[in-house]
Amino acid sequence: MSQLRRLPATGRLLQESPLAELTGLYGRQATRVQTARVLDALRGEIATGIDDEELEDRIRGIPELVRAALEAEAPPLRRVLNATGIFLHTNLGRAPLPRPVVDDLRDRLDAYCDLEMDLGSGRRTDRSLRVESLLVTLTGAEAALVVNNNAAALVLALSTQACGREVILSRSELVEIGGSFRIPDILRASGARLVEVGTTNRTRLADYERAVRPATSLVLKVFASNFRIRGFAEQVPATRLADFAHRHDLPLLVDEGSGVIGPHAAPALRRHESFRDLIEAGCDLVCGSGDKVLGGPQAGVIVGRRSFVDQLRKSPLYRALRPGRLVLTALDAVLRRHLAAQRMPIEALWDETGESRRRVERMAARLGGRAIRGDAYLGGGAAPDQAIKGWVLALDAPAKTAARLRTGEPPVVGYQRRGRLILDLRTVDPADDEALAMAVGQALR
Ligand SMILES: *Cc1c(COP(=O)(O)O)cnc(C)c1O
């Protein structure tokens, strides 16, 4: 069979470009397996009859098929244009890191670094001293600690302070943050017993007072990140809750959630109590996420009184939850930007000037859509009821266009509203406008 003999050998294919590059990306073994599969499929086609010209086409297409098969088995993370208008989109990786931070990380990540060594004395030091002192400066707290995410921060704090004992929490704060994060479950996992007080809409200080017993170990306050209770509602503010806790010699732990560490420029966060506010109000421990409003890598940030923070640090759980140098290096760089009052990427994105409307109109004219009014949101469990008013691009496109956009190059994620495809440019870096226009043009074609 002369056609079969025209098929290249696997070994030769793997040595030549472009399969040789794929072996670098996916490993020799995986590339060999997929190449063999593609060749097998071609043999099958030959057996059922294929003309010579078609066969030549198929042979030229082998590398592309192998690449597609490898990507389908282990698809790499891709850079995505977020046109959802949700600045901190958990499914899209939350906060983008500032470009200067990423550039600056390189020379410490592809080499050794003084992670746990004091270069002056040659002695061992704590790996998180740097970020801790930055957090202390930024929040006014006595001490700080960093773990892998905010869920870990809560588990560490609760299991250290409240294992086998009772934790008082308002019924309005029994929240679910995301599918796998529910406050009652976190308490249970920490070995703490939940004591609910008040009602869904109203909880008063007297409710907390009635719940104090010898078994009480801690008072917990959780920010209602992703919803609001409005109307006939009442909550005890942090300052009064701190006074109450201290009168009973109990610590107050606040899950702030979004990692707003100091006063914030975003209008949507004007009334959000920051880490700094909460520490000033007398809270003993405050925790939040590193990759939400803080704008850093995924991390759980804890600040508070030294005696409590030191207990967390001594817990064997801390050793299991502490972050690696990738996270610590990025967090360090991001906190230094906060200290220097430098803008974070998401702050640049929501800058509300007339320019953003003109930008939508330009894009609309180019792509045959319309600029209409639309709301953006901070996301990531911050200011859920604060719509950021502005303009979005509306395209009359069938639903399948959205799917084509998501799988295009670069992938673009928008949303569907009343049969139209909406793209919110406020969450897209203007430097990506050209790429977005090209991707949309492709998907519409
Ligand atoms: C986001 C959030 C969490 C979970 O934080 P992760 O860093 O995702 O673990 C917990 N509590 C609140 C109030 C939040 O907003």
The ligand as a MOL file (V3000), in Angstrom:
LIG
                    3D

  0  0  0     0  0            999 V3000
M  V30 BEGIN CTAB
M  V30 COUNTS 15 15 0 0 0
M  V30 BEGIN ATOM
M  V30 1 C -14.5740 36.2320 49.3750 0
M  V30 2 C -14.9630 36.0180 50.7620 0
M  V30 3 C -14.5350 34.8760 51.4560 0
M  V30 4 C -13.7190 33.7940 50.7960 0
M  V30 5 O -12.4310 34.2540 50.5160 0
M  V30 6 P -11.4120 33.3400 49.6610 0
M  V30 7 O -10.1660 34.1690 49.6100 0
M  V30 8 O -12.0320 33.1180 48.3360 0
M  V30 9 O -11.2060 32.0890 50.4160 0
M  V30 10 C -14.9030 34.7440 52.7720 0
M  V30 11 N -15.6550 35.6590 53.3790 0
M  V30 12 C -16.0920 36.7850 52.7570 0
M  V30 13 C -16.9350 37.7630 53.5050 0
M  V30 14 C -15.7490 36.9940 51.4180 0
M  V30 15 O -16.1830 38.0950 50.7870 0
M  V30 END ATOM
M  V30 BEGIN BOND
M  V30 1 1 1 2
M  V30 2 1 2 3
M  V30 3 2 2 14
M  V30 4 1 3 4
M  V30 5 2 3 10
M  V30 6 1 4 5
M  V30 7 1 5 6
M  V30 8 2 6 7
M  V30 9 1 6 8
M  V30 10 1 6 9
M  V30 11 1 10 11
M  V30 12 2 11 12
M  V30 13 1 12 13
M  V30 14 1 12 14
M  V30 15 1 14 15
M  V30 END BOND
M  V30 END CTAB
M  END
